[in-house]
Amino acid sequence: MAERRVIVDPPGDGGGRRVRFDGETLGTAYSLHDLSVFLERAGLEGLDVVDLVNSPLIEWHGGGPAVWPAAE
C-alpha cells in the first residue's frame, strides 16, 4: 500500500498554497491553521502546529511551513 502524503504547493499569486492529500485537492491554505483545518476534514485529526511543521507526512514545495506570503 502506498504511503499517504500531503503536498503543500508553492505560494500562488494570491499568497495561498494549494493543499493535496492522497492526490485529492483539499483547497488553498493561507496559513498553518488553514492547513490543519483541511487535514482534519480529510480525517487526519489531532495535528497541531508543531505536528504540521515536523511531520514527515507533509511534503513542502516552494518553501517550508514558514512561507505564507500575504495576499496582494
ABEGO torsion letter per residue (X at the ends): XBBBBBBBBBBBAAGBBBBBBGGBBAEBBABAAAAAAAAAAAGBBGBBAAAAAABAABBBBGEBAABBBBBX
